[in-house]
Amino acid sequence: MDNISNAILAISLIIIMFGMGLSLEIKDFVRIFSKPKAILIGR
């Protein structure tokens, strides 16, 4: 892949991850801290 393709891929991934982060709410973080074992085992 050339440099332009790599740049487009990176920018697309940044936009997607930013959009997913915007959808998080406080209850999502509370759930993570109340059950940290689920994070460690990849659930």
Distance bins in CASP14 RR format, pairs under 12 A and 6 or more apart:
PFRMAT RR
TARGET T0000
AUTHOR 0000-0000-0000
RMODE 2
METHOD distances of the structure
MODEL  1
1 7 0 0 0 0 0 1 0 0 0 0 0
1 8 0 0 0 0 1 0 0 0 0 0 0
1 9 1 0 0 1 0 0 0 0 0 0 0
1 10 0 0 0 0 0 1 0 0 0 0 0
2 8 0 0 0 0 0 1 0 0 0 0 0
2 9 0 0 0 0 0 1 0 0 0 0 0
3 9 0 0 0 0 0 1 0 0 0 0 0
3 10 0 0 0 0 0 1 0 0 0 0 0
4 10 0 0 0 0 0 1 0 0 0 0 0
4 11 0 0 0 0 0 1 0 0 0 0 0
5 11 0 0 0 0 0 1 0 0 0 0 0
5 12 0 0 0 0 0 1 0 0 0 0 0
6 12 0 0 0 0 0 1 0 0 0 0 0
6 13 0 0 0 0 0 1 0 0 0 0 0
7 13 0 0 0 0 0 1 0 0 0 0 0
7 14 0 0 0 0 0 1 0 0 0 0 0
8 14 0 0 0 0 0 1 0 0 0 0 0
8 15 0 0 0 0 0 1 0 0 0 0 0
9 15 0 0 0 0 0 1 0 0 0 0 0
9 16 0 0 0 0 0 1 0 0 0 0 0
10 16 0 0 0 0 0 1 0 0 0 0 0
10 17 0 0 0 0 0 1 0 0 0 0 0
11 17 0 0 0 0 0 1 0 0 0 0 0
11 18 0 0 0 0 0 1 0 0 0 0 0
12 18 0 0 0 0 0 1 0 0 0 0 0
12 19 0 0 0 0 0 1 0 0 0 0 0
13 19 0 0 0 0 0 1 0 0 0 0 0
13 20 0 0 0 0 0 1 0 0 0 0 0
14 20 0 0 0 0 0 1 0 0 0 0 0
14 21 0 0 0 0 0 1 0 0 0 0 0
15 21 0 0 0 0 0 1 0 0 0 0 0
15 22 0 0 0 0 0 1 0 0 0 0 0
16 22 0 0 0 0 0 1 0 0 0 0 0
16 23 0 0 0 0 0 1 0 0 0 0 0
17 23 0 0 0 0 0 1 0 0 0 0 0
17 24 0 0 0 0 0 1 0 0 0 0 0
18 24 0 0 0 0 0 1 0 0 0 0 0
20 28 0 0 0 0 0 1 0 0 0 0 0
21 28 0 0 0 0 1 0 0 0 0 0 0
21 29 0 0 0 0 0 1 0 0 0 0 0
22 28 0 0 0 0 0 1 0 0 0 0 0
24 30 0 0 0 0 0 1 0 0 0 0 0
24 31 0 0 0 0 0 1 0 0 0 0 0
24 32 0 0 0 0 1 0 0 0 0 0 0
25 31 0 0 0 0 1 0 0 0 0 0 0
25 32 0 0 0 0 0 1 0 0 0 0 0
26 32 0 0 0 0 0 1 0 0 0 0 0
26 33 0 0 0 0 0 1 0 0 0 0 0
27 33 0 0 0 0 0 1 0 0 0 0 0
27 34 0 0 0 0 0 1 0 0 0 0 0
28 34 0 0 0 0 0 1 0 0 0 0 0
28 35 0 0 0 0 0 1 0 0 0 0 0
28 39 0 0 0 0 0 1 0 0 0 0 0
29 35 0 0 0 0 0 1 0 0 0 0 0
29 36 0 0 0 0 0 1 0 0 0 0 0
29 39 0 0 0 0 0 1 0 0 0 0 0
30 36 0 0 0 0 0 1 0 0 0 0 0
31 38 0 0 0 0 1 0 0 0 0 0 0
31 39 0 0 0 0 1 0 0 0 0 0 0
31 43 0 0 0 0 0 1 0 0 0 0 0
32 38 0 0 0 0 1 0 0 0 0 0 0
32 39 1 0 0 1 0 0 0 0 0 0 0
32 40 0 0 0 0 0 1 0 0 0 0 0
32 42 0 0 0 0 0 1 0 0 0 0 0
32 43 0 0 0 0 0 1 0 0 0 0 0
33 39 0 0 0 0 1 0 0 0 0 0 0
35 41 0 0 0 0 0 1 0 0 0 0 0
35 42 0 0 0 0 0 1 0 0 0 0 0
35 43 0 0 0 0 1 0 0 0 0 0 0
36 42 0 0 0 0 0 1 0 0 0 0 0
36 43 0 0 0 0 0 1 0 0 0 0 0
37 43 0 0 0 0 1 0 0 0 0 0 0
END
